[in-house]
Structure formats: C-alpha cells, structure tokens
C-alpha cells in the first residue's frame, strides 16, 4: 500500500489552506500545465479524501487552497453516504494511500433545508430521507447540518473495509463550511 501524509499532517495542511482561503481573492493551488503533465505521467497522490456536498458554493479545492492532485473529492447533494461513495473512499484510502477522510457539510444547505421544511419526491427523496434519518426532529438548520455530517462520519467509520484501514492510521472527521466567511469548523 502507498504511504502518504499521516492523518494529522493532512489535517494540518487542510487547516493551513483554509486560513489562506479566508483572506484570498484567488486560489493559490497549483493548476499549472506542469502539474497536469506530472499527474498524468505519474498518477495522483492526494493527501486527503473529501466527501462534500454538490452545492456550487462549496468547492473543496478552493476552500483548502489545493491544486490538481492534492484532494480526492467526492461530491453528492447533502454529503450523504451510500455504497458508491464508500467505494470511492476505499479506493482513495487503499490504493492512493490517503490517511484522512473529511465529511464536509455546509451551512445554508438546500438538501438539509429540503429535509426539514419540504417533502420532495422523485430521486431527491433518496437524499432527503437519508438526511431525515440523521437529523430526526431537529429544526435548526446549522444543528441539522452538523447532525447530518456526524451520521455520514459514523456510517463511514462503521464500514468493515474502512475499519480495517483505521489500523493503518486512517482517520475520519467531520467539518462544516461556513459559506459567508469561508471558515471550516472541524467537529
């Protein structure tokens, strides 16, 4: 198995990147032609896995000032977890050597709002049903967002394949991105 940054080192890098992001007007992450050629020729070596919401205001590479090849990002509305996301997580942890998984929710989440205040139909219901399981009767949007993140973290940690990787230093943490000020609150 490939070795990568430790979970602690990866967490520090994310926090440092978020501090830069809060006061930045542009993303300093490397997106150069050279890094594109390097990662094409030698593959990716992301230091963290980010399970994030699909909301267009929550862009993990920007939030953590990361460039090409630095983060393995999985995006799904409401940052809910199912077998597809778990498979992607297992791949990044087992084959790419990532030691940190971050479930990144955000405030003002439309999926959380839909679970609290609406009864959607169609395929959206699959997402809101998962969020409803996480939040129960919680009506406060930010508290509900945190509960939803905590449930996804718990489901990832309870997965037997992820549990096996925890013995090799893998860590799973939750976080909430605050859209207005750009800060990330690690739970």
C-alpha positions, 0 to 999 in steps of 0.5 A: 500500500502507498504511504502518504501524509499521516492523518494529522499532517493532512489535517494540518495542511487542510487547516493551513489552506483554509486560513489562506482561503479566508483572506484570498481573492484567488486560489493559490493551488497549483493548476499549472500545465506542469502539474497536469503533465506530472499527474498524468505521467505519474498518477495522483497522490492526494493527501486527503479524501473529501466527501462534500456536498454538490452545492456550487458554493462549496468547492473543496479545492478552493476552500483548502487552497489545493491544486490538481492532485492534492484532494480526492473529492467526492461530491453528492447533494447533502454529503450523504453516504451510500455504497458508491461513495464508500467505494470511492473512499476505499479506493482513495484510502487503499490504493492512493494511500490517503490517511484522512477522510473529511465529511464536509457539510455546509451551512445554508444547505438546500438538501438539509433545508429540503429535509426539514421544511419540504417533502420532495419526491422523485430521486431527491427523496433518496437524499432527503430521507437519508438526511431525515434519518440523521437529523430526526426532529431537529429544526435548526438548520446549522444543528441539522447540518452538523447532525447530518455530517456526524451520521455520514462520519459514523456510517463511514467509520462503521464500514468493515473495509474502512475499519480495517484501514483505521489500523493503518492510521486512517482517520475520519472527521467531520467539518462544516463550511461556513459559506459567508466567511469561508471558515471550516469548523472541524467537529 
